[in-house]
Amino acid sequence: MRPFYGLGIAVLGGLLSQPVLAERDNGIEHVISDSAYSTVVRQLNTALEDNGLNIMATVNHGQNAANNDLELPPTMTFIFGNPKVGTPMMQCQGSVALDLPQKMVVRETDDGVRLEWNDPHYLAERHGLEGCDLPLGNVADVLRDVAESAAQ
């Protein structure tokens, strides 16, 4: 297992194989996995589908770089959503369409395969959604669950 620095806690026993959830950083949440990149990508596809999230597109940044004689570690963006959740957010404040549909990036790093996504609470703050009755906690939980499932 690769070491995880800056967590401030000791991870013991069977927990060593579990994905690590990191603190928020500018509204970007992330999980790091020790699984192979291709495994995480496959598991992310499955986790999104299992949670009723429509995959609208994927962008294979690594392949796009290679097609132009550039180097980039394997990196892919998944663009997905659920109109029943995203539409009320856009009805509340149209500018949130800049950040929707939701995205999750999978990229290979020196620390493992990293999954990154926008925290919906951060998006609510960014776009002034505080006055709207939105299930942001539920959305955050689903995104975390999807990432953790993919990272196993």
Backbone as a ProteinNet text record, in pm:
[ID]
protein_1_A
[PRIMARY]
MRPFYGLGIAVLGGLLSQPVLAERDNGIEHVISDSAYSTVVRQLNTALEDNGLNIMATVNHGQNAANNDLELPPTMTFIFGNPKVGTPMMQCQGSVALDLPQKMVVRETDDGVRLEWNDPHYLAERHGLEGCDLPLGNVADVLRDVAESAAQ
[TERTIARY]
84	0	87.9	48.3	122.5	90.4	185.1	157.7	70.9	-8.2	-90.3	-42.2	10.7	66.6	-36.7	-25.7	-109	-246.5	-274.6	-405.6	-419.2	-307	-311.8	-371	-394.6	-447.7	-374.7	-371.3	-312.7	-423.6	-396.7	-493.9	-444	-528.8	-485.2	-556.9	-496.6	-559.6	-621.8	-745.2	-817.1	-849.7	-840.1	-869.3	-764.9	-649.8	-543.8	-585.2	-676.2	-716.1	-833.1	-884.4	-998.8	-954.1	-1041	-1007.2	-997.3	-915.3	-894.4	-969.9	-1053	-1127.9	-1048.5	-1029.7	-947.8	-1035.8	-973.4	-1043.6	-1074.3	-1173.2	-1208.2	-1094.4	-1078.6	-977.8	-1038.9	-1079.7	-1142.6	-1265.7	-1340.9	-1462.6	-1439.7	-1317.1	-1285.6	-1266.8	-1351.1	-1339.6	-1258.2	-1194.8	-1124.6	-1107.5	-1090.5	-1060.9	-942.1	-851.7	-738	-753.1	-730.5	-743.6	-610.5	-589.1	-472.8	-503.5	-627.5	-664.8	-606.9	-600.6	-550.9	-646.3	-590.7	-668.6	-786.5	-761.4	-868.5	-977.4	-939.7	-1038	-1124.4	-1062.1	-1136.5	-1232.5	-1188.5	-1275.5	-1395.3	-1370.5	-1479.5	-1575.9	-1521.7	-1605.5	-1681.9	-1625.1	-1695.8	-1816.4	-1797.1	-1909.9	-2023.4	-1989.5	-2089.3	-2155.4	-2076	-2130.5	-2224.8	-2191.3	-2279	-2411.8	-2404.9	-2527.2	-2609.3	-2544	-2614.9	-2686.1	-2639.3	-2700.1	-2796.3	-2831.1	-2928.4	-2877.9	-2747.3	-2688.9	-2657.8	-2708.1	-2690	-2552.4	-2473.3	-2343.5	-2370.9	-2342	-2368.5	-2249.8	-2130.7	-2009.4	-1890.2	-1786.6	-1656.9	-1554.5	-1453.7	-1345.4	-1216.8	-1150.6	-1026.6	-910.2	-873.4	-768.8	-633.8	-603.5	-477.1	-465.6	-572.1	-570.8	-565.9	-639.9	-636.1	-495.6	-427.3	-288.9	-200.9	-212.3	-130.1	-156.5	-281.2	-315.2	-249	-200.3	-133.7	13.3	69.9	210.8	249	155.9	179.1	165.8	227.3	221.3	134.4	48.9	-35.3	-65.1	-52.3	-90.1	-236	-275.2	-414.9	-508.5	-594.6	-686.4	-815.9	-928.5	-1057.1	-1158.8	-1242	-1350.9	-1482.1	-1560.6	-1695.4	-1792.5	-1884.7	-1986.7	-2119.7	-2190.1	-2309.7	-2406.1	-2525.4	-2620.6	-2755.1	-2844	-2982.9	-3064.8	-3140.6	-3216.8	-3312.2	-3359	-3449.4	-3377.4	-3246	-3166.9	-3107.6	-3050.4	-2984.1	-3078.9	-3196	-3290.1	-3334	-3373.1	-3409.3	-3294.8	-3172.1	-3058.4	-3049.4	-3070.1	-3064.5	-3184.6	-3300	-3417.5	-3393.3	-3319.6	-3286.4	-3191.2	-3088.4	-2988.9	-2929.6	-2961	-2919.6	-2769.7	-2691.2	-2545.7	-2487.8	-2561	-2509.2	-2494.1	-2557.9	-2540.7	-2395.2	-2317.8	-2175.1	-2105.3	-2156.1	-2093.5	-2171.8	-2286.1	-2366.2	-2370.7	-2381.1	-2391.6	-2263.3	-2278.9	-2168	-2056.4	-1936.4	-1820.2	-1740.2	-1675	-1580.7	-1458.9	-1342.9	-1217.1	-1149.6	-1099.2	-1018.8	-882.2	-778.6	-644.7	-541.8	-442.1	-332.6	-231.8	-196.1	-97.6	8.6	111.6	215.1	160.1	50.7	-9.2	-114.5	-150.1	-255.9	-351.5	-460.7	-561.7	-651.4	-661.1	-733.6	-865.4	-974.2	-1105.4	-1136.9	-1179.5	-1207.6	-1343.7	-1413.5	-1543.9	-1571	-1666.9	-1706.5	-1802.7	-1775.3	-1865.2	-1990.2	-2110	-2231	-2253.6	-2204.8	-2217.2	-2132.8	-2017.8	-1933.7	-2004	-2065.2	-2138.3	-2254.6	-2321.9	-2432.2	-2382.3	-2268.7	-2210.1	-2166.4	-2100.5	-2049.3	-2161.6	-2275.7	-2385.3	-2500.9	-2486.2	-2589	-2717.9	-2706	-2822.7	-2874.3	-2820.6	-2853.9	-3002.7	-3071.6	-3213.2	-3306.7	-3254.4	-3336.7	-3338.1	-3449.3	-3462.6	-3410.7	-3281.8	-3216.9	-3156.3	-3157	-3102.9	-2951.1	-2879.1	-2734.4	-2662.1	-2708.8	-2647.5	-2662.6	-2779.5	-2801.9	-2713.1	-2701.8	-2617.1	-2472.4	-2426.3	-2288.5	-2265.5	-2363.4	-2350.7	-2343.8	-2427.6	-2427.3	-2293.1	-2242.6	-2113.6	-2001.5	-2001.9	-1900.2	-1912.5	-2036.2	-2058.3	-2011.8	-2041.8	-1998.6	-1846.4	-1780	-1633	-1573.6	-1627.2	-1575.3	-1596.9	-1711.2	-1736.6	-1637.8	-1610.9	-1516.4	-1374.6	-1342.6	-1204.7	-1170.9	-1267.2	-1240.8	-1155.5
-118.7	0	124.2	223.4	349.4	429	505.7	585.6	706.3	751.1	870.4	970.7	1082.1	1181.8	1288.3	1349.3	1462.8	1425.7	1298.8	1261.1	1284.5	1280.5	1309.3	1197.1	1080.1	967.2	841	746.5	617.2	525.1	452.7	359.7	220.4	138.7	9.2	-105.3	-223.6	-348.6	-346.5	-396.5	-409.1	-276.3	-169.1	-38.3	4.4	-60.1	-21.4	-35.8	-126	-146.9	-57.4	22.5	107	235.6	291	418.9	527.4	625.4	733.8	856.4	911	1031.1	1149.5	1248.2	1362.8	1481.5	1577.5	1699.8	1780.6	1867.7	1954.7	2050.3	2080	2173.8	2254.9	2378.3	2463.9	2399.1	2327.4	2264.7	2135.9	2090	1966.5	1854.9	1754.8	1636.4	1532.9	1442.7	1335.6	1210.8	1101.9	972.1	917.6	849.5	786	635	565.8	421.2	355.9	238.1	157.7	64.1	60.6	-25.1	30	-54.8	-13.4	89.1	178	281.3	220.2	116.6	56	-3.4	-55.5	-109.7	2.1	112.3	225.5	281.5	294.4	344.1	251	121.9	24.2	32.1	37.6	42.8	174.6	283.5	410.5	404	347.6	329	254.8	145.5	63	140.2	208.9	282.6	394.1	463.5	568.7	509	402.1	336.6	282.7	220.3	163.8	271.1	394.2	504.9	587.9	536.9	605.5	734.9	745.4	865.9	839.9	927.5	913.8	964.1	875.8	917.7	984.6	1112.2	1189.5	1189.4	1183	1184.1	1145.4	1100.1	1082.7	1151.3	1206.4	1271.5	1203.3	1138.8	1068.7	1164.5	1240.8	1342.3	1280.2	1166.3	1098.7	1057	999.2	958.3	1079.3	1184.3	1306.6	1365.4	1361.5	1410.1	1324.2	1192.4	1101	1119.6	1145.3	1167.3	1293	1377.7	1501	1503.1	1383.8	1367.4	1439.8	1440.1	1498	1388.1	1408.7	1309.9	1358.8	1270.5	1296.3	1161.7	1149.6	1023	991.9	865.8	832.4	922.2	992.5	1089.2	1089	1072.9	1071.4	1148.9	1228.2	1298.5	1232.5	1199.4	1147.3	1262.7	1283	1387	1314.6	1341.8	1263.8	1347.1	1297.6	1366.8	1300.7	1368.2	1327.3	1455.6	1472.6	1596.1	1628.7	1527.3	1552.7	1623.3	1615.3	1683	1812.3	1806.9	1923.8	2034.6	1998	2100.1	2193.6	2143.5	2236.9	2330.4	2281.6	2368	2481.2	2446.6	2549	2641.4	2590.3	2675.9	2778.1	2738	2827.1	2937.3	2898.3	2994.8	2940.5	3005.6	2958.3	2942.9	3019.4	3012	2877.4	2799.7	2668.7	2576.5	2611.1	2532.5	2534.6	2631.5	2631.8	2509.2	2458.5	2346.7	2216.1	2220.4	2099.6	2068.6	1942.9	1827.5	1806.6	1723.2	1692.4	1621.7	1635.6	1570.5	1498.9	1391	1322.4	1289.4	1326.2	1301.5	1180.5	1092.5	978.3	998.7	1002.1	1022.4	945.5	899	825.3	925.3	906.2	993.1	905.9	968	895	830.4	885.2	833.9	727.3	701.5	606.4	669.6	602.6	656.1	749.6	871.3	975.7	1004.8	1003.6	1044.7	1179.5	1275.4	1411.2	1455.9	1534.6	1588	1714.4	1792.6	1915.9	1885.5	1942.8	1931.8	2015.3	1955.9	2033	2149.3	2139.4	2252.6	2371	2341.7	2446.5	2511.8	2428.7	2483.5	2570.7	2528.5	2608.5	2744	2745.2	2871.6	2956.6	2892.3	2963.9	3031.2	2963.2	3013.2	3072.8	3086.3	3149.6	3069	2938.6	2851.4	2834.3	2909.1	2889.3	2904.2	2990.3	3014.8	2911.5	2814.8	2714.5	2585.7	2516.1	2389.2	2277.5	2248.9	2149.7	2038.7	1916.1	1803.4	1790.4	1897.6	1898.7	1791.4	1765	1659.8	1523.7	1497.3	1370.2	1360.1	1469.6	1470.1	1443.8	1510.3	1490.9	1345.6	1285.8	1146.3	1051.4	1075.2	989.3	999.8	1120.7	1138	1068.5	1081.2	1015.4	863.3	813.5	668.6	617.7	692.6	653.2	646.7	749.3	752.6	639.4	616.2	509.4	371.4	353.1	226.1	206.2	311.8	302.9	277	328.7	319.7	186.1	101.6	-25.3	-118.5
0	0	0	-75.9	-78.6	47.4	100.2	219.8	184.6	280.3	264.7	368	324.8	414.4	445.7	560	595.8	646.8	670.2	718.8	868.7	939.9	1081.6	1165.9	1105.6	1181.2	1141.4	1229.1	1196.5	1147.8	1041.6	986.2	1018.4	1080.5	1128.8	1060.2	1069.8	1030.2	892.8	884.9	759.4	695.3	769.6	712.7	610.9	610.2	517.9	372.1	341.8	203.4	163.1	254.5	226.2	156.7	69	6.9	113.9	87.9	182.8	135.2	221.8	192.1	244.7	163	203.3	240.9	305.4	340.8	216	228.5	117.1	86.9	-40.9	-85.7	-198.6	-170.3	-270.7	-332.2	-250.6	-299.4	-375.1	-379.5	-450.6	-348.3	-357.6	-273.1	-349.3	-276.8	-347.4	-262.2	-332	-274.5	-352	-283.2	-349.2	-336.1	-446	-449.9	-484.2	-430.1	-466.3	-582.6	-626.5	-739.2	-868.8	-970.4	-1101.3	-1164.1	-1242.8	-1310.3	-1386.5	-1465.1	-1545.4	-1456.4	-1341.4	-1247.1	-1190.5	-1153.2	-1097.1	-1202.4	-1325.4	-1432.8	-1450	-1455.2	-1471.3	-1353.2	-1233.1	-1113.2	-1103	-1153.8	-1153.7	-1247.7	-1365.3	-1457.5	-1387.9	-1321.6	-1253	-1139.9	-1057.8	-943.3	-988.3	-1096.3	-1147.3	-1192.2	-1269.5	-1317.4	-1201.3	-1103.5	-987.7	-906.2	-912	-837.8	-922.5	-1039.7	-1124.8	-1185.3	-1201	-1259.1	-1406.1	-1491	-1635.3	-1676.4	-1737.1	-1790.3	-1924.5	-1933.2	-2054.1	-2148.2	-2089.6	-2172.3	-2086	-2152.7	-2088.4	-2177.8	-2114.6	-2187.4	-2145.5	-2240.2	-2211.8	-2240.4	-2138.9	-2154.1	-2187.9	-2127	-2153.9	-2299.5	-2353.5	-2493.7	-2585.8	-2550.8	-2631.9	-2635.1	-2522.6	-2518.8	-2608.8	-2594.9	-2675.3	-2824.4	-2860.6	-3001.4	-3058.3	-2971.4	-3013	-2971.5	-2954.6	-2919.5	-2790.2	-2695.2	-2563	-2459.1	-2344.1	-2237.7	-2123.5	-2075.8	-1959.6	-1897.4	-1765.6	-1703.6	-1737.9	-1729.9	-1757.3	-1677.4	-1748.2	-1688.2	-1767.9	-1698	-1765.2	-1681.6	-1748.9	-1683.2	-1721.4	-1620.2	-1639.2	-1615.7	-1707.9	-1696.7	-1681.7	-1572.6	-1539.6	-1457.3	-1442.7	-1358.2	-1353.3	-1282.6	-1269.8	-1280.5	-1390.3	-1408.5	-1293.2	-1222.1	-1109.8	-995.2	-992.2	-889.3	-944.9	-1064.1	-1121	-1163.1	-1215.9	-1263.6	-1152.1	-1033.2	-926	-886.5	-896	-865.4	-968	-1095.7	-1200.6	-1194.8	-1150.4	-1133.1	-1023.4	-921.9	-811.5	-857.6	-932.5	-981.1	-1110.2	-1220.1	-1351.8	-1369.7	-1295.9	-1314.6	-1273.7	-1194.2	-1153	-1274.3	-1385.6	-1508.3	-1556.2	-1509.3	-1540.1	-1481.7	-1370.9	-1300.9	-1311.5	-1376.7	-1396.1	-1544.3	-1583.4	-1496.9	-1416.5	-1316.1	-1225.7	-1302.6	-1252.6	-1314.2	-1206.7	-1249.1	-1162	-1246.8	-1197.8	-1268.1	-1204.6	-1290.1	-1245.6	-1307.8	-1223.3	-1278.2	-1198.9	-1270.5	-1207.9	-1152.9	-1025.2	-960.3	-893.3	-842.8	-769.9	-642.6	-589.3	-465.7	-490.1	-614.2	-647.5	-747.1	-770.2	-861.8	-781.2	-827	-754.8	-825.6	-749.2	-798.9	-736.2	-818.9	-770.4	-821.3	-737.4	-775.9	-696.5	-744.6	-677.5	-562.9	-448	-334	-363.5	-358.2	-387	-290.7	-168	-74.8	-122.7	-178.3	-235.5	-354.7	-439.6	-554.2	-507.5	-400.8	-346.9	-299.8	-234.4	-188.2	-307.5	-402.8	-520.4	-598.8	-608.4	-692.3	-612.1	-481.2	-399.7	-391.7	-366.3	-358.3	-215.2	-120.3	20.2	48.9	-22.6	3.2	-56.3	-125.2	-191.6	-109.4	-116.6	-45.4	-135.4	-125.3	-210.4	-125.1	-173.7	-96.3	-109.1	-76.8	-97.8	-17.6	103.1	183.2	116.9	61.2	-8.8	-131.9	-205.5	-325.2	-285.5	-181.3	-134	-93.1	-25	17.5	-101.5	-202.3	-321.1	-393.1	-410	-478.1	-401.8	-271	-188.5	-201.7	-195.6	-209.1	-344.4	-450	-585.6	-590.5	-539.9	-543.3	-460.2	-343.4	-258.2	-322.7	-386.6	-456.6	-569.5	-644	-755.5	-706.5	-588.7	-538	-473.5	-452.3	-382.8	-465.5
[MASK]
++++++++++++++++++++++++++++++++++++++++++++++++++++++++++++++++++++++++++++++++++++++++++++++++++++++++++++++++++++++++++++++++++++++++++++++++++++++++

